[in-house]
């Protein structure tokens, strides 16, 4: 299964497994993502365990963007987000893997796409990693960190 990666300094990766092999940035990855998003999809968005403001903010922003262009996107967090982020629009719609595993597994299983934000190693999502990695969905990683 092809997985698309957008990483540090706009380095783009396309690989058949989660650990990408870097290639030079090019527009082909962007065009492929644009093509993938050209029809409505069921999408899961997730970030790392113990999410911080950039993890929650980027996940919710992407959810709102994707839903505004007719996708059905849902944010799943491996565990509870900090209460001080509750002001974030859409915060109340986040589903937590550690407290609603069955709902999360159904969403992951039915996803056409899974966006992983603000991390670059599946170990950062704990138990969820085995389900995301074995999913039939295309995985799109967007991260700004050099290492996990």
Residue, then its C-alpha position, 0 to 999 in steps of 0.5 A: x500500500x502506498x503511503x505519502x509523507x510530508x515532513x521536515x522542511x517540506x521533504x516529501x516521501x512516498x513509500x510502501x511502509x510507514x518509515x519513509x525513504x526521503x526523496x527530493x521534494x516535488x509536485x507529484x506528491x502534492x498532485x497525488x494528494x490533490x487527486x486523492x482528495x478530489x472525491x469525498x472520503x472517509x478520513x481519520x486524523x490522528x496525532x501523538x499520545x499526550x497531545x499538545x497544542x500543535x497536535x490538537x490545533x493542526x488536527x482540528x484545523x485539518x478536520x474543519x478544512x476537509x469537512x468543508x470540502x465534503x469529506x467525512x473526517x474525524x479526529x482520533x487521539x490516543x488519549x485525552x487532550x489537555x483540558x485547557x485546549x477545550x476552547x478549540x473549535x471542534x474539541x468536543x468532537x475528538x474521539x479518544x482511543x483509550x476510552x472509546x476503542x471500539x468506535x475508533x477501531x471502526x473508524x480506522x477500519x472504514x477509513x479511506x485515508x488516515x492523516x498522521x500529524x505532528x509525529x513521524x513514528x507510529x510508536x508515538x500513538x501507542x496501541x493504535x499503531x498496529x491498527x493504523x499500520x494494518x489499515x487498508x487506508x492510505x496514510x498521509x504523514x505531515x510532521x515538522x520534527x526531525x526525529x520522533 
